[in-house]
Amino acid sequence: MATALKVNGKQYTVDADPSTPMLWILRDNLNMTGTKFGCGIAQCGACTVHMNGEAVRSCQLPLEAAANAEITTIEGLTSDNKHPLQQLWAEMNVPQCGYCQAGMLMAAAALLKDKPNPTDEDIDNYVTNICRCGTYPRVRAAIHRAATMLKS
């Protein structure tokens, strides 16, 4: 069944089962491999993307639910990889192994859109992604610096 999608501002038509998780549509059908498979049960957050500006776990988001939505992946966060979060992630050596970081970045970007001046508690409540390397203090520091950068 053909489904029309809007991903990173571009229109696509995908021929797939409507119940297929968006994670696999993105990776296998659209060749956007920045979004990672982690747990498959929407717990770890490696697969986080934005749907209509909200952070969602794409491993449990069926294609049919995304058909009329604006989907943004890590590839579409900016056209030049110059989002303040992306710059600070590199500058502050936030990632260790890096596997979870695309999802972390997407969750952090949604947080800053909703709460431009987040507290530590806001970050902890909003960015619930799991990082097995434990980079949470660096993630938090980068989010705070990005909030300051985005204000100026």
C-alpha positions in Angstrom: 0.0 0.0 0.0 1.4 3.4 -1.0 1.6 6.0 1.7 2.6 9.7 1.3 5.1 11.0 3.8 6.8 14.3 4.5 10.2 13.7 6.0 12.7 16.5 6.6 10.6 18.8 4.4 10.5 16.5 1.4 7.6 14.5 0.1 8.0 10.7 -0.3 5.7 7.9 -1.4 6.4 4.6 0.4 5.0 1.2 -0.5 4.9 -0.6 2.8 2.5 -2.2 5.2 0.8 0.6 7.2 1.8 -1.0 10.5 5.5 -0.9 9.7 7.4 1.1 12.3 8.7 4.5 11.0 12.2 3.5 12.2 12.3 0.8 9.4 10.6 3.1 6.9 13.3 5.7 7.5 16.2 3.3 7.5 15.2 0.7 4.9 12.9 2.6 2.6 14.3 6.1 2.7 17.9 5.2 3.5 18.1 7.7 6.4 20.3 5.7 8.8 20.9 8.4 11.4 18.0 7.2 13.4 19.1 4.1 15.3 17.5 0.9 16.5 18.1 0.4 20.2 15.5 -1.6 22.1 12.5 -1.8 19.8 10.1 -1.1 22.7 10.3 2.7 22.8 12.3 2.7 26.0 15.9 3.7 25.1 15.2 6.6 22.7 17.9 5.8 20.1 15.1 6.0 17.5 13.8 9.4 18.6 12.6 11.7 15.7 10.2 14.6 15.7 6.6 14.3 14.6 5.0 17.7 14.2 7.7 19.1 16.4 7.3 16.6 19.3 9.9 14.0 20.2 8.6 10.5 19.5 10.1 7.0 19.5 10.0 5.8 15.9 10.4 2.1 16.7 6.8 2.1 17.9 5.3 4.7 15.5 3.4 3.0 12.7 3.7 4.3 9.2 -0.1 5.0 9.1 0.2 7.3 12.1 2.9 9.4 10.4 1.1 9.7 7.0 -0.2 13.3 7.6 2.6 14.5 9.9 5.8 16.4 9.5 8.6 14.0 10.4 12.1 15.3 11.2 15.1 13.0 11.6 18.6 13.8 12.7 19.5 14.3 9.1 16.9 17.1 8.9 17.6 18.9 12.2 19.6 21.4 10.1 20.7 21.4 6.5 24.3 22.0 7.4 24.8 20.2 10.8 25.2 23.6 12.5 22.4 23.4 15.0 23.8 24.7 18.3 23.2 21.3 19.9 25.2 19.6 17.1 28.0 22.0 17.4 28.2 21.7 21.2 27.9 17.9 21.1 31.2 18.0 19.2 32.8 20.9 21.0 32.1 19.5 24.5 32.8 15.8 23.5 29.3 14.8 24.6 29.2 11.4 22.9 31.3 8.5 24.0 30.3 5.5 21.8 27.8 7.8 20.0 25.1 5.2 19.3 22.4 6.9 21.3 23.4 10.4 20.5 21.2 11.1 17.4 18.1 10.3 19.6 19.5 12.4 22.4 20.0 15.3 20.1 16.5 15.0 18.8 15.0 14.9 22.3 17.2 17.9 23.4 16.1 19.9 20.3 12.4 19.3 21.1 13.0 20.2 24.8 14.6 23.5 23.8 11.7 24.3 21.5 9.2 23.8 24.3 11.4 25.1 27.2 14.0 27.6 26.0 15.5 27.9 29.5 15.3 24.4 30.9 16.2 23.5 34.4 18.1 20.3 35.3 14.8 18.8 36.3 13.3 19.7 32.9 16.2 18.0 31.1 15.9 14.9 33.3 12.1 14.7 32.7 12.2 15.5 29.0 15.3 13.7 27.8 14.6 10.2 29.0 16.9 8.5 26.4 19.2 5.8 27.8 22.9 6.2 27.3 24.9 3.1 28.3 28.1 5.1 28.4 26.6 7.5 31.0 27.2 10.8 29.2 24.3 12.4 31.0 26.3 15.2 32.8 27.8 16.3 29.4 24.4 16.1 27.7 22.9 18.3 30.4 25.8 20.8 30.2 25.5 21.0 26.4 21.7 21.6 26.6 22.3 24.4 29.1 24.9 26.0 26.8 22.7 25.6 23.7 19.8 27.3 25.6 22.1 30.3 26.2 23.3 30.3 22.6 19.8 30.2 21.2 18.7 33.2 23.4 21.4 35.4 21.9 
